[in-house]
Amino acid sequence: MEINVLNLYDRLKGSPLFDGIARTDFDALLSYAHARMRTFEDGESLEQDRNGRAASTVGIIARGSAALYARDDKKHAYELERYAVGDVVANGFFHLSDIGGEMELKAREALSIVGLDADRLYEAHANHGAHLERTRTRFVANMAQVIADQQKGMLRHLSILATRTTQEKILRFLYAYADEHRSLSFTLPFSRQQMADYLCVDRSAMCTELYKLRAQGKLDVNMRHFVLPPQSA
């Protein structure tokens, strides 16, 4: 699919992936890495590129968002992670759609992913010029940091899921959110069902535990707004 480079730069210039990379360098990098675009409809599974293995591609979300779902034995899908503009969903060694039949990466809305040639990005070539080589090196360093940040988010999620009770999952999740946003008073940007899916628990059971926690004085909740007491040392 033909890429509108101007529109693409406007979408991605704020991403940490392109920190320190100017517009002209952005254009040169995409041309050098043989950039191409794939689009997906809302709810469509992000299957492997028919033209090759993911090991040859760096995939970057340019528009929309995607989510990684896991299914339980009753085939209910739980949203494990969400990926937005600027996130990497294929890094040349690993592709989120290659993780097995129990998990699935799907578009949450109309989605566009830019694919770049991993071999050209990861290998130094003296013949393409010193300036482009600096841009390539900067991009790869930026991508390593973005992937590390994504992994931190996934590990944080796993630490929440590792707790034994629904109450523990709720509190660990809410305090982690409060810490990330540096406030014990906040409004969650998603529904109770989405929160239950993130915690991999039944929605009605989660709501029951929320009421218990409020009665115990461990949180205050009004719709999506939460207020937490300071944690004791």
N, C-alpha and C positions, 0 to 999 in steps of 0.2 A: 504494500500500500504506500502511495506517495506521502511523504511527510511534509507538513507545513512547518518549515524550520522556524519562522518567526513566532508562530503560535506556540510551538514546542518550547522555545527558549523562554517565552513569557510564563509558561506553566512551570518550568523546572528551575528557573534562575534562583529561586529562593530555597531550593533544596540544598542540604549540606553536601550532596554529591557533587555539586558544581561550585562549591565555595572556592573563591579565588580564580575562577575560570571566566574570562570575559566573553562577550558575545561572539567576537570573531574567532576566538579559540574554541568556543562551543561548536560553531559551525564546522570548523576544521576537524575537530575530534569526531563528530558524528559522521562526517564524510569518510574519514580514515577508517572508522570502525564499521563501515557499511551498514549504517542505521536503517532499520525497517520497522514498520508498525503493524501490530496485530490488534484487532478490536474484538470485543466480546459483549454480548447482550447481558442485561440483568439476569442473574441466576445461572448463567452459562458456566460450565466447568472449564477451567484453564488447562486443557489437554496439551500434551507435548506438541511442539511445532512439527508439522508434517514434513518439513524440509530438512530436519536434522535433529541430532541429540541436543539436550539442554547443555551438555558439556561444552558446546561450541558457542553458547549464547550468554550474554549478560542481559537480563530483563529488568526494565525499570517502569514502574507505573507512571504514566504521563497524564492520565485523566481517569477520574472515578476512584473506586476502591474495590478491594477484594477481601475475602475472609477465608480462613482455614477452618474447616469443620471436621469434627470427629463424630462418628455414629456409635450409639450404644447398641445393645443386643435387641432393642425394640425399634431400631432404625431411626431413633430421634437424633437430629443433628444438633450438636453443641458447637457454638462458635468459640474456637480456641484463640485465634489471633486475627487481627485486622490489619490490612495494609493499604496505605494511602499514597497520594501523589509523592513521588520521590523515593518510595521504598523499593528495595531490590527483591524480586521474587525468583530470580535465577542469577547465580553469580559465576557461572562457568564451570563450577564443580558440583553444584547441587541445585535442584529445581524442586520447588514445593509441591509440584504436581506428581513427583516421583516417589512419594512416601508410603504408598501402599493403599489397599482397597478400603481400609477403615477410615481414611481421611481423604478430604477433597478440598481443593482450592477453587473457589467460585467467585464470579463477579457479583458485587453487591448492588451494582448499578452499571450503566453503560461504561465500559472500561476500555482504555487504550494502553497498550504496553509497547515500549520501544525496545527492540532487540538490537544489541551491539555484538560484534564479533569478538568473542572472548580471546581468541588467539592473538588478534591484533592488539588488543588492550593490554594483555599480560606480558607480551614479549617485546623487549627493547629492540629497536631497529635504527641503526645509525643513519640509514639512507633517507629517512623521512624528515630530517632537519632537527636542529637543537630545540627550536621553539615548540614544535609539536611534541617532541619527546618530553619536554618539561610539562606540557599540558597533560599528556598521557600519564605521566608519573603522578601528577597532582590528583588526577581523577581516581586512579587506583588507590592512592592513599585515602582519599575521601571515602571511597566505597568501602574500604576496610573498616573505617570508623562507623559508617552507617550500618553495616552488617553487625558490628559489635554491639551497637545500640539496640538493634532489633533482637539480638540474642539476649541482651539484658532484660528486655521486656518479656521475652518468652520464659526466661528463668524465673523472673518475678511471678509470672503466672503459675509456673510449676510449683513454686513454693507455697502459693495459695492453695492449689489443688492438693498438695501433700498433707494438709491439715485434716484431722479425723472427722470433725463434726461440722455441720452446716453453720453453726454459730461462729466457730473458729474461722471458717472460710470467709464469712461475711465481714468479720472484724479485721482480719488480715488484709482483705481486699480494700476495705474502706480506709484503713490507716495508710496503706500503701498509696492510695489515690490522694489522700490528704497530704502525705509527705511530698508526693510529686508536684502537687499544686500549692504547697506551702501554706495551707490553711486548713483548720479543723472544721470550717464551715464551707460547704460547697454544694453545688447542684450537679448531679450526674447527667451526662448528655445522652442517656439511653434509658429504655424502658425496663420494667421489672423482669419481663421475659428475657431481654437481652442480658441483664445482670445474672439471672439464673443460668442462662446458657454459658456465660463466661465462667461461672462457678461450678458448672456441671452438676447442678442440683435441680430438683423439681421446683417449679415456680411457687406452687401453693405452700409447699413445705418451707421454702425460703421466706415467704411472707409471714408465715406463722412464727418463725424464729426472729424475724425483724421486730414483730410486736413484743415478743418475749424480751428481746434485748432493750427495747424502749422501756418496758415495765421494770426492768432491772437497773435502769439508769445508765446503761452502757452506751446509749446513743439517743439522739433525738432525730425524728424523721417526719417530714411533711411532704408527701408526694415524692419528688425526686431530690428534695433538699435534705441534707444531712448535717448534723452538728455532733461532733465527737468530743468527749472529755479528753484532757491531756493524759497521755499514757504515763503511768508511774514508772520511776526509774528501776 
